Every structure is written in C-alpha cells, then in structure tokens.
Amino acid sequence: MRDIVSTEYATYCVLYSSTIICNKYVLTSLGFQYPTIFQAWQMLVGVFMMHTVSGFQIRKIVLRDILPWLPAMMLYVGAILSGSIALSQLPISTFIIIQGCGDVILILLNDKLPSTIINFSYPIRLCAGLIAAWSAAEDSKIAALIWLVAHTVFSGIYRSISFWYSTPHWPYSNLSIQQRQYLNYLFSFTVLLPSIFIFGHHEKAKYFPHLSTSKFYVGSVCSGVFGWAVNKLWMRVFFSNSNNPSALLTQLASKVLVLLLSMGLFHYENSFIQVIAVLMSLVADALQVLDSMQTNHDDHIAMEEMHDVLVSF
C-alpha cells in the first residue's frame, strides 16, 4: 500500500509539472494568444474525460443543487481565463508565487480556520508575492501582472466558497467534489464558447502560424488531458490517504520540480530579487507542511478543495 501511495505522489509531481509546462509551451513558446479558445478546449477535454474515463453520470445532479454553486462556477471561469492570460506573458516562477497569495484571501475570509503555525506562513507568502510583483512591474509587464492579481483574487474567493460549501452551515450542499468539478468544466465551456465569437478569436486564430503543425496539437491535447488527470489524482490522493503532511509535501515537491524545469526550458532572466521571492514562497509552503504535522488532520480535510484551481488554467 505504501508503494502505491508513493507512486501516486510521484505521478502527481510529474503531472503537475507537465501540465504547467505544456500550458506555458502552447501559450508562450508557440504564442497562442487566444485564451477563450484554449480554455474552452481544456474544459471540453475535462467534460469528455469525466464521462468516458470516470464514468460520470450527470443525471444525479438537480437544479436545486446547482444554484448555490453558481457563484463558484462564475469565479472559476474568471480564474482560468485570467490565469491563462497571465501565464502566457509572465515567468512560471512569478505565476506560482503570486498565485499562492490566494491562500491569504482564504484566511482573511474564513475566521474558522485554525490559528496555528500555519498563520506564520501567510505574511511570508504575501511578501514573496509583493516582491515578485515588483520584479514583474520593473520588466514593464504591468498588464499581465494585473491579470495575475485578478486570477489570484478569483481563485482565492473560489476556494473560500469551496471551504464554506464543505461546512454544515452551507445550505443545499449536496454536490460531491466530483460533481462540482464537472459543473465547473461544463459551465466554463458554455460561457467560453460564445466568447470565442464575441471577441473574434475564431477569425484571428486562422492566422496563427503554428495552426498546421503537429506540435501545436500535441501540446494542446497533452495540456487538456494532463490538466484533468492532475486534478483527479489530487482528489484521489487527498481522500484515499489521511497522511496529509505527505500530500502537502508532494505539492511542495511539485512546485520545486516545475520551477527547476522552467529554468531550463524557458529563457527568463532570474534576477536576485526573483530568487529571493521564490525562496520565500517555498519557505511558506514548508511552514504549511510543518503545521500539518503538528495539528489534527481533520482541520485540513475540510479544506481539500483549496487545491481545485491549482492547474486549471
């Protein structure tokens, strides 16, 4: 059993890194600057995979259960769209650091979360985000930075709603985490599909220089499949194994892996300020792992969907 769990953790690290690398490759290296098309495609892949691979059945979802989840679905669309735009223009390190500040929003909006050593990590995480933002602003990437801040806010509020939804005080909280993810995919695709035509991306994409190359389609397919797989595996790891410190440590290892890979695959100037921000962000993650080792695991199980928007851009 321990070998199986270890394999799942290692697979998660690989999938997490592969998803972000594939997204970055299509959006930046190939320059596919049409987020409505790219995200609609990923959401369609998510819906398809949930039906064909997971055997998901939509008939168990009723309208009364969908309406309370509607605000979260709207935030989800905003998070993936703004995240896609930001990732296409910013280094992966900057994206991951500032995205992590969504945890600060979660703490500010939820006073019922435990007051333990984990709270020391949030000032460090926030400082790391401010330093990374300052570094990006100096490189004249203010517009992309605004999109990334929007992504962080959307995902932070989304995760707060997810936390409230998991408490007994939320009305009509009858949807499972799998059903919520399916609704996120379906609602996002429904919103993004007409947006492709509203913003004229369907016409502009005709002149995309890599439209006839196999590397574009391979990257897009891998991005969609990996994105679905990493979310599915994360939920499975969190629910099938109560050893939450190991799961959080796996997430930290995934970040380190993707940061190292991105340094070799994508050419960005890693300034001293940026390195400091990366180290501070990793220290904040390490404190979160340390906290999980010293507190009751039940406090963390209620927060399982905090990682729902981890790589859904």
N, C-alpha and C positions, 0 to 999 in steps of 0.2 A: 504494500500500500504506500509506503514511504517513497519507493522508487517511482510509483505512478504520479504522486503529488509533485515530486521533484521534476519529473518530465513535463508536467503541466506548467509549472512555474517557468522552466526553461523555454517551453514553447511560447508562453505569453511574452517573454522578453523578446524573442525573435519576431513574433507577430507585431508587437507594439512598435519595434524599431522599423520593421519592414513597411508598416502602414504609413508612418510619418515620412520615411524616405521615398516611398512611391508617390505620396501626395506632393512632396516637395519637388520631385523629379518632373512630374507632369505640369505642375503649376509654374515652376521657376525655370528649370533646365530646358524644358520644351516650350515654356511660355504660353501655356493655355490659360488665358486671362478671361475666362467666361465662367464665373463661379456658379451661375444658375444652372448651366448645362452640367458642369462637373458634379455639383451636389445632387441634382435631380437624378443623375446616373447612379451615384452611390446609394441614394435612398431606394431606387428601383432594385438595385442588386440586393440591398438589405431585405426588402419585402420578398423578393424571389427566393433568397436563401432560407428565410424563415419558413416559407411554405414547403419548399422542396426538401431541404435538409433536416430542419427541425420538426417538420410535420405540424406546423402551427395551424390551428383551426380558429377562424375569425368568428364563427357562429356563437361562440361563448361570450362575446363582448356585446353589451347592450348600451343603448344611447344614454341611459341614466348614469352609467359608469363613466362614459366618455366625457361628458360636460365638465365635471370637476377637474379633469385632467387637461382641459383645453388650454388654460394659461401656460402650463408647462410645455405643451406642444408648440405654442407660438414662440416661446423663449428658445426652444430647441432649434427652430428654423433660424432665428436670429443668430444663435450661437454658431451654427455650422456655416452659415453664409459669411458672416463677418470673419470667422476663423479662417476660412478658405482664402479670402482676400488678403488677410494679414500674413498668412503663411507664404503666400506667393511672393511677397515683397520683403520679408524680414528673415534673418537667420533663424534656424531652428532653435538655437540656444535662447535667443530673445523671446521667441514664441513660448517656449516651455516655461521660462522664468516668470513672465508676466501672466501667463495662463494660470500658474499656481497661486496667484493672488486671489483667485476665485474662492479659495479656502477661507480667506479673511472675510469675504462677504458672507460666507456660510456662518461663521462665528458671530458676526455682527447682527445677523437676522435671527439667530436661534440661541436664545439665552438658556436653553435647557441642555446644551451640550456640556460635557464635563469640564470643570475648571481644574486642570491638571497641568503637568509639564508640557503638554501639547501647546498650551497657550503661549509658551515662550517662543515657539517656532514661528508664530504668525508675524510678530514685529520684524523678525529676521527675513521672512519671506517677502513682506511688504517692502522692506528696504532694498532687497535684491531686485524687486520689480521696478522700483523707482530708479535705481542705478542703471538697469538695463534700458529703461525708457529714456533716460538722459543720454545714454550712449547712442541709441537709435535716432533721437532727435538731432544729435550733432551730425549724423550722417544724412540729414535732410530727408528722413523717412517719416515725417510727421503724420501724413495722411494714413500710411499703413499702421502707424502707432495708434492712431485714433480707432481704426478698425479693430486692432488687437485689444484695446481697452474695452470697446463695445463687446467683443467676444467674451472677455473675462467677466464683465458685468452680467451679460446674458446667462453664461454658464453658471456663475455663482448664484444668481437668483433661481435658476432652474434647479440647481442642486438643493437649495433651501426648500423649494416647494416639494422636491422629492423627499427630503427629510420630514417635512410636515406630513406628507402623504403617508409615510411609514409609521406615524404615531396614531394611537387610538382616538385622538381628538379630531382627526380629519373626517368629514362626512363622506359617505359613499366611497370609501377607499377599498373597492373590491377588485381592482385590477392587479394582476400579478406583475412582477417586474418585466417578464417576457411580453405580456400584453401591452404594457406601457411603451416598451421599446418598439413594438410593432406599430402602435399608433403614431409614435414619433416619426418613424420611417414613412408611413403612409400619408400622414398629414403634410410632412415636408415635401414629398413628391407632388402632392396635389397643389401645394402653393407654388412650388418652383417651376412646374411645367408651364403654366401660363406666363410666368415671369420671363421665361426664355423669349417669348414672342413680344411681351410688353417692352423689354429693354433692347430688343433687336439683336440678341446674341445669336439667334439662329442664322441671321444673314452675315454677321461679322465672322462667325466661325467657318464660313465657307472659304475664307481666305487664310485660314490657319495653315502655316507652311508644312506642318507635320501630319496633316489630315490623312495623307495616303501612306504613311509609314507604319510599319508594324510595331515599332517601339512605343508609339503613342497608345495604341490599342492594348498592347500587353501591359503597359504601365497603368492604364485606366482600369482594366479588368482586375489586376492584382490589387490596386488600391481599394476597389469596391469589396472584393472578397476578403482581403485581409482586415478591412475595417469592420466587417460583420463578424469575422472569426475572433478578433481580439476582444470585442465586447461580449460575445457569447462565452468565451473562455474565462474572462474575468468574473462574470456572474457565476460560472460553474465553480471556479476556484474558491470564491468567497463563500458560497453556500455549502460546498461539499467538505470544506476543511475549516475547522474553527480556530486554527492556528493563525490568527490574524497578523501577528508580527511578521511571520514568514511571507504572507501575502503582500504586506506593505513594503517589506524589504525587497520583494520581487519587483514591485513598482519602482522603487529607487534604483535597483539594478538596471531596469529597462531604460530609465532616463539617462543613466551614465552611459549605457551602450549606444543609445541613439545620438547622444552628444559626441561621443568619440567617432562614431561612423560619419556623422555630418561634417566633422572637421576634415576628414579625408576625402569625402565625396563632393562637397560643395566649397567653393573658394570664397571665404569671407575673411576679412581682417579681424582677428581676435585680439582686440586691444586689452591692455591691462585691466581697464575698468570692467570690460565684459567678463574677463576671467574671474574677477572678484565677485561679480554678480552671480555667476554660475556656482562658485564655491559656496556662497551664502545660501543659495537656493537648495543645494544639496545638504548643507548643514541643517536647514529647516526640515527637510524630509527625514534626515537621520533622527532628529529630535522627535518627530512624529512616530517613527518606528520604536524608539526608546520608550515613549509614552505608552504605546500599545503593549509593551512587555510588562508594564507595571500597573496597568489598570484592567478592569473587568472587560472581557471580550464582548460582553453583551452591549456595552456602550458603543461599540464600533459596528455591530451587526445592523443596528438601525440606520447606519449611515452608508449602507452598501452601495447605494446608487450615487454617491458622491463622485464615483468614477465613470458615470454613464456617458459624459461628454468628453472623455479623455482623448479619444482619437476619432471623433465623429465629424471631422471637417473634410 
